[in-house]
Amino acid sequence: MSWRCDDIWLTSSGGGLPTVKKMFTAPDPGLFRLRISLRAVLGIGLAVTVCETAGLSLPASITGGLAALLALFTVADPTVRGQAVTTALLPVVGLPVLALATALHGVPAARNTTWLAVVFAGVYARRFGPRGHALGVFAFMTFFIAQFLHPVPDRLPELCAAVALSLAATSAVRFGMWCVERRTPLPAAPAPLDGRGLARPATRQACQATAACAFAMIAGQMLSHERWYWAVGTVWWIFVNTASRGETLVRGFRRLLGTVTGIVAGLLTAVPLHGASAPTAALLAVCVFGIFYTAAPSYSWMMFFVTVMAGLLYGLLGVLRPGLLGLRLAQTGVGALGAALAVALVLPITTHTVTDQWVRRALHAVHGCTAAAARRLAGDAEADPAARAAELEALLGRVRMAVAPLVHPLNPLRARKARAREVLALLDECARQARGLVAVTADPDASHDARLTAACRRVEVAVEALLGVVPERALTLRTGVPGHHPGAEQALSHLHGLERALVALAAPLRHSSPARA
């Protein structure tokens, strides 16, 4: 499972905070999450050290550390070259926003209007894939950092220098000293759901997030004229990687849960430290590791570590007190309420609509994998079933996110919950059979015989029964090779398994109805 925030495994944490044992025994193939987390600690630690060595102030060093964290966390292009390009573009987007936020800090009306424009543009940019997502997050967070640190214009050159130095330091670690992705390339993220105008999910979400942030600004300032921005930050991160009303509501619940537990931990750790440098730095390193290590298995745990880290940073700045952590919780609740109202009232996107689209794309990937495997077994060296199987795995991650609200323990609709679980289980079975089929095609001794043609066409018919149309035929030419080759026997077994799972999917998918989403 990838560490990336657009691959968060929402279904693992159910309705609450999973146990520490479950958290640290979650699947980590190739220790990928562990290596990414350790690299983050190294990269962010180096960035802060460089800023301190350069004689920058504590607020500037904090700015640099947060910029380094964002660069390592949000840049998720599937290729190392793509990651380098996106990282190089971060200051191009972020520094003008930081300058604007600093200049407008004392002009509330202009500041708020500008931030809402940044919110809309940042969410809308997600339609352009991982790069648009990373740049949008970085732009928003540089504006957020300006609210967090209250910088004056005279400090702007120092803050810009901190961002530049930190991005250079993290790039040295990520692309030179410890390039994890060269050993384990990141899987390509599925393309965002498409559409035109207000039918495009990114456009609707941009409108929703902007409306929710406007509500959070107003309500947050009623609670506090100094710390209102936490409500806006809550809205932003609730909307990250959600695509439907249900996903957003579940994300808001999990953020609130992680914040509550993080505040309790902050009262026990950050408050007693009173900003002491050495122990605070050690705990910040633990929080950085926790944020990266838990992002994939549990959003609640990730928010726990984010909340503790925020408390520690306030301790370093000398403003931490128990009441401040309570205000943090109140602002989180305001942000979660704003997000809930926005997804319910502003161009709502139903869970059924999003789930249906991701399921259809996953089924197309099943057929594509089958077709490519059949061609490979028939002797076509250009066919690549492994790529389609990887695409299927990525799409299943999006399906899991889409159905998370339906399988949530607090969902009272038991029949829908049971159907959603059945769909997930059958799609997982399709993925398992597809992986087996890919393994067979990788065997040079595997060969095609006449029985595979009929099996592939039965899979094709099963997909057509679910979707109504299939873009390509599994096999257009019937070969007359007789016999019972071992490779063909294994391929037949996987094809039969695919057929059974696809036929079984008809019942739960048929009972789904947009009106009931």
NORJOSUL-V84455 format. One record per run of one state. SS is the DSSP state (A for helix, B for strand, O for the rest). FROM is the first residue (numbers start at 1). TO is the last residue. If there is no record, write none. Layout:
ss=SS from=FROM to=TO
ss=SS from=FROM to=TO
This chain:
ss=O from=1 to=4
ss=A from=5 to=7
ss=O from=8 to=9
ss=A from=10 to=13
ss=O from=14 to=19
ss=A from=20 to=24
ss=O from=25 to=28
ss=A from=29 to=53
ss=O from=54 to=57
ss=A from=58 to=74
ss=O from=75 to=79
ss=A from=80 to=103
ss=O from=104 to=107
ss=A from=108 to=128
ss=O from=129 to=129
ss=A from=130 to=149
ss=O from=150 to=152
ss=A from=153 to=177
ss=O from=178 to=179
ss=A from=180 to=183
ss=O from=184 to=196
ss=A from=197 to=199
ss=O from=200 to=200
ss=A from=201 to=223
ss=O from=224 to=228
ss=A from=229 to=239
ss=O from=240 to=244
ss=A from=245 to=268
ss=O from=269 to=269
ss=A from=270 to=273
ss=O from=274 to=276
ss=A from=277 to=294
ss=O from=295 to=298
ss=A from=299 to=317
ss=O from=318 to=321
ss=A from=322 to=345
ss=O from=346 to=350
ss=A from=351 to=377
ss=O from=378 to=384
ss=A from=385 to=407
ss=O from=408 to=413
ss=A from=414 to=441
ss=O from=442 to=449
ss=A from=450 to=467
ss=O from=468 to=485
ss=A from=486 to=510
ss=O from=511 to=513
ss=A from=514 to=516
ss=O from=517 to=517
